[in-house]
Amino acid sequence: MTVLDLWLTRSLPMCLLLQSLVLMALCFHPASMCPKGCTCLHGNGLNVTCSNAHLKEIPLDLPPDTSLLRLDHNQVTTIPDQVFKELRMLRELNLSHNAIRTLGENAFRGVESTLLTLDLSHNKISTVHKNVFALLKARVNMGNNPWHCDCTLQQVLKGMTYNHESASRVLCKSSELQDQEGRPFLTIDADLCNLPKRTTDYAMLVTMFGWFTMVISYVVYYVRQNQEDARRHLEYLKSLPSKQKKQDEGDDVSTVV
Ligand SMILES: *[C@@H]1O[C@H](CO)[C@@H](O)[C@H](O)[C@H]1NC(C)=O
């Protein structure tokens, strides 16, 4: 057997194994693959449709050139910080009809300048961080969520004044103000950010007044009591016969002797 024969018999299986590995790596290369449950179509940019895919979270292997992303009708509960960061061309994002309760403060970090449409309707969002949409240029649909109308939400909507339509769809499921439940947020005139402050100020004032009254009454009582005591003491001293003192001293002397 020559050296060449030996080399061939030893390395042929290795070659085959290597070849199949390369093929497998090519087949499962993430860039060329669409996330599980989604379809990817090139049209006006890359359209990735993952509607009705029983997804419980946002897929992490989304193609970086995605421009339209449909994630509606899934069971996503949370949008983590920076989850779309790599999608530099994302223009439209549909997250409607999910079970989203929480959005990270930086959920839309990285797509602020490209995103034009964001659909968050038909979810379970009651509150968001006040800066979550701050830098977004997108038209945001926030309708059909159980919003809690408070100072934070007022700040969020104030930061979106250019997007009047977003606010008009926000109905208060619960509210800081008693009679606002079920009403559109826009009909609330009150400044919700000053309400709780005023209440605490008032409570503080009442408490301070209470303490002040207690301290004053105590001082008055103390002074009066002392005056009475002093008067009584003085009267007692006056009433003492002056001779008794000398007699006492005499008694002391006799005991010593
Ligand atoms: C998002 O998807 C829902 C359900 O398919 C659809 O009704 C809605 O119009 C979509 N939103 C946008 C902004 O296209």
The ligand as an SDF file (V2000), in Angstrom:
LIG
                    3D

 14 14  0  0  0  0  0  0  0  0999 V2000
  -52.4800   45.1760   11.5100 C   0  0  0  0  0  0  0  0  0  0  0  0
  -53.0970   43.9300   11.3930 O   0  0  0  0  0  0  0  0  0  0  0  0
  -54.4840   43.9350   11.6670 C   0  0  0  0  0  0  0  0  0  0  0  0
  -54.9790   42.5010   11.6520 C   0  0  0  0  0  0  0  0  0  0  0  0
  -54.5730   41.8520   10.5030 O   0  0  0  0  0  0  0  0  0  0  0  0
  -55.1830   44.8330   10.6480 C   0  0  0  0  0  0  0  0  0  0  0  0
  -56.5580   44.8680   10.9150 O   0  0  0  0  0  0  0  0  0  0  0  0
  -54.6070   46.2360   10.7530 C   0  0  0  0  0  0  0  0  0  0  0  0
  -55.1530   47.0600    9.7590 O   0  0  0  0  0  0  0  0  0  0  0  0
  -53.1000   46.1900   10.5760 C   0  0  0  0  0  0  0  0  0  0  0  0
  -52.5620   47.5150   10.8580 N   0  0  0  0  0  0  0  0  0  0  0  0
  -51.9980   48.2870    9.9430 C   0  0  0  0  0  0  0  0  0  0  0  0
  -51.5100   49.5910   10.4010 C   0  0  0  0  0  0  0  0  0  0  0  0
  -51.8720   47.9460    8.7940 O   0  0  0  0  0  0  0  0  0  0  0  0
  1  2  1  0
  1 10  1  0
  2  3  1  0
  3  4  1  0
  3  6  1  0
  4  5  1  0
  6  7  1  0
  6  8  1  0
  8  9  1  0
  8 10  1  0
 10 11  1  0
 11 12  1  0
 12 13  1  0
 12 14  2  0
M  END
$$$$
